[in-house]
Amino acid sequence: MTRPMLQVNALKKHFRVGKKDVLQAVNDVTFSVDTGETLGLVGESGCGKSTVGRTIMGLYERTSGEVVYNGQRVHELSAKDQTIFHRSLQMIFQDPYASLNPRSTVREIIAEPMIIHKMTMTKAERLERVIQLLEEVGLNRDHANRYPHEFSGGQRQRIGIARALALNPDFIIADEPISALDVSVQAQVVNLLQQLQQEKQLTFLFIAHDLSMVKHISDRIGVMYLGHLVELTESRHLYEQPRHPYTQALLSAIPIPDPDIEKERERIILQGDLPSPINPPSGCVFRTRCPAAMDICSVQKPIFREVEPGHHVACHLYE
């Protein structure tokens, strides 16, 4: 059996809030990503999906658990191996406005990772590499000497993608790369990522809250709620047979482009507000909004288990 490229085991990330409170952003999240695969990670705002990506990258220090990349425990790597790890794994950030230095030209932004990682090349070779990357993401050499404010949101995100590709990575964490873009541009960026994946044999962790868009790019999808992974299976199977009540509610909210079907179909409306991750519910964290909640849900946390081949769910309904 082939070893996964990335393995996340019981990952926790908690933040200290004030003197006594602890914000439980990520709790016991476990999943793997195979070479060449795109794993989508979805959930509503505040569920912890972006924190998972940043903790994998090492931008946040883990609270507990482990991240294993190509057989190596990431948080135990030496300084030299950490450098190699960050060359291999790069990130595309959510906000194309805030993630680019407004005082740097596009050439300087894309070349910066090459300089930091001391890639062996002359200044002329580095410029040619920058131009090559710009062309790969749908821009051209004339854009190299411009500043970020001279570009649209979609173009800025293409610059961010080019920067992420600068070190020839094998794995890319795309942290909601389309959420800040116009709807008309979102599909273009997703298509670009799929094209680059095929050309460069990339592996993706694609973080988003738009289930309809994630469906088109992901091989498998994991659904998060209040810091917990509640369901994980193949993309097509998740849409056809969602098991967790939260996943069912999310899918029911996706509009259908047929007015007759849209008018007749039944929506699942969740009651109540999202609980605070500082004081999450006991037992199952979803129980306060779950239409199928039982007595056991308030006292016992459900185990994230395989209910059928390749389909994992954390719900007492399937125990």
N, C-alpha and C positions, 0 to 999 in steps of 0.2 A: 504493500500500500504506500502511495506517494505521501511524503511528509508535506503538510500545509506550509505555504510561504509565511503566513502569519497565524499565530495561535495566541488568543487572549484567554487567560484562565482566571476566573473569579476576581476580576478586576474591580477595585474599589477606589473612588476618589471622593474624599470629604474635604470641605473647606470650613475653617474656623470662622464663625461669624460673631463678632463681639467677644466677650469674655467667656461665655458659657455655651452658646449655641453652636451646633455643627450642622452645616448644610450637606446633606447626603446626595451629592450630585450623581454618583454612579455606584451601584451596589451589585456585587457578585455577577458581573457580566462575563459570559463565556461564549466565544465563537471562534471560528477559524476561517481563513481565506486561502483558497488554493491558487497556485500559479496560473496566471492568465484569466482569473475569474474577476467579476465585478460583484461585490456584495453591497447591497443597498441597506442603509440603516435609517429608519424613518421613525417619526413620532412628533407630537406637537411640541411647540416651543417650551423649553425648560425641562425636557425629559432627560437630558444628559448626553444626547448623541454627539454633540460637538465636543463635550468634555472627554468622551471616549477617544475621539480622534486626536485631541491635543495631548492626552496622557500617553497614548501610543507613541506619538512623536517625541515625547519627552519635554514638551512645553510646560506640562504640569507634572509634578512629582506624584507618583502613585501613593495611595494610602496603604493598600495591600493588593495581593494578587500578582500575576506576572504576565509579561508580554514576551513571547518567543518569536524571533524573526530569523528564518532560515536556520533553525536549530539553536540559536543563541539567545540567552535571556538578556533582553535589552537593558534592563536597569542594573545589570551586573557587568556591563561591558567596560573595558578600560577606555581611557581617553582616546587612544588611537583607534580602537574598534568602534567607538561612538562616532568618530569622524567618518569611517567607512559606512556605518549604518545610515547616517544622515545623507550620504551621497546616494544611497540606494533607495531611500524612502523620502519622498518630498510631499509638500502640501500645497493645495490650491485653497485660498481663503475665501470666505463668504463675501466680504465687502470689497469690490474692486476699486472703491474710492479710498478707503482707509488703509488698504494693504500695500499701496504703492507710495513711495517717497515722493512728495510733490516737488521737492527741490532737485531731484535727479532726472536725467534724461532716460528715455527708454533703453538706450544702449547701456547706460550705467546700471540700471535696475537689473537687466538680464545678465550682464557680465559679472555682477557682484558675487553670486555664488561661486563662479569660476575662480575669482580672485581669493575669496575666503578659503576655499578648499585647495588653493595653490595648484590648480591644474597647469600642467606644463604646456604652455603655448605663448607665442609672441603676441604683442598688442594687435598686430594685423590679423593674426589667426583668430584671436578672440573676437574681433569685430566681424570677421566672416562667419563665425559661429553664431553670433547674435543675429546677423542678417538671415542666416539659414533658419534659425528658430522662428524669427518673425514670419518668414514665408511659410513655414510649416503650420502656423496657426492662422493663416489667412491675412496677414499684414504684409508690408513690403519694406524695402531698405530705406525709403524716404521717411518712415516713421521713427527711425532709430534716434534721430536727434531732437525729437519733440518731447514735450513734458506731458505727464499724465492728464493735466487739466484740458489738454487739447483733444482728448478722445472721448467717445461715448462710453457708456457703461459696458456694453458688449465688447468693445475694443479693449477697454482696460482689463476685462477678465481674460481676454486672449493674451494680453501682455503677462498677466499673472500665470497663465498656463505655460507660456514660453519660459518664464523664469523657473517654474517647477521642472521643466524638461532640461534645463541647462546642464545638469550634472549627469545626464543619461540614467535616470533612476529606473528601478524595476517595479516599484510600488508607489502609487500616488493616493493620498488621502484627499478627497475632494469634499471640503466642508461647506455644504450648501452653496455650490458655485453658481447656481442660477437664481437663487431666491431674491437677489437684489436687482435682477434684470427685468426688462420689459418682457411680456409674454411672447411677443414676436421674435425676440432674440434668444429666448431660453432653448428652443428646439435647435437653433444653429449651434449653440455651445455644446449641447448634448451630442449632436451629430459629430462635432469636431472631436470630442473626447472619445467617441466610439471609433472614429477613423484613426486617431493616434494610437489607441489601444491595439488595433489590428496591425498597424504599421510597425510599432515598436515593441509589441508583445508585452504590454503593460498589464499590471494587476491593480485593481481599483477598490478602495473603500469609498463608496459614494453616499454621503450624508445629506439627507433632505427631509422636508416635511410634506412634499407633494407626491403622494402615492401614485398618481396617474403618470407622472414623468419618470419616477423611479422604475416603474414597470418596464419601460422601453430600454433601459440601459443595464439593468441588473440581472444576473443569473440567479441569485438568491436574495431574499429580503429578510432582514431582522427588524422587528417592531419593538420599540422601547416605550415604556411608560414610567414616569417618576423614578428614573435612574435604574430601572430593571428591564432586562430583555424578556419580553413576554411571549414572543413567537418568532420562529425562524424556519423557513423552508424555501423551496424553489419558487421563483417569481410567479410563474404561471399557476402553480398549485395554490399559492397564497390567495390569488384572486378568485380561483374557482372554489376552494374549500377552506376559507379562513376558520380557524378553530377558536381562537381567543375572543371573548366578547368585545374587547377593545378594538381588535383588528376588524371585526365585523362592523363596528360602529364607524371606524375610519373609512372603510370601503363603501359603506352606504352613503357617505357624504360626497363621494365623487360624482359629479353631474354626468348624465348620459346624454349624448347629442341627438336624442330622439324625443321630441316633446311629448309624444303619446306614452312612451315607456316611462319617461321621467315623471309624468303626472301620476301614473298608476303605482309606481314602485313604493315600497315601504322604507322609510328612513328610520334609523335607530338614533334617537336623540338622547344623549347622555345627560343625566340630571346632576346638578350640583357643580361646584367649581373644582378645579384641579387643586388637590391638597398641597400643602407646603412641604418641600423636601427637608425643611428644618424639623418638622414634626409630622412625619408620614404616618398613615394609618397602620395599626397592628395587623399581623397576618398578611393577607394579600393587599398590596397597596392600591389595587383597583376596586376593592370591594365597595367603597363609599359611592361609586358611580355605576356599579355593575348591575344590569337588570337581572342577572342570574345568580346574585350573591346568595350564599348559604351560611349556616351558622359556623361551619368550620373555617370559613374564609376570614373571620375576625380573629381567630386564635392561632391559626397555623399558616405559615408561609408556604405557598405551593412550590413544588420542586420543578425546575426547568428540565423536562424529560422528553424523550423521543416517544411520541404516541403512534407513529407509523414511520416507515423508513424515510429518513431525511427530513422529518417534520417534527420540530421540537416546540413544546408549549408549556407555559407555567400557569396551570389552571387546575383547580380541584375537580372540575367537571370531567376530567379525563383520567382520574386516578382510579 
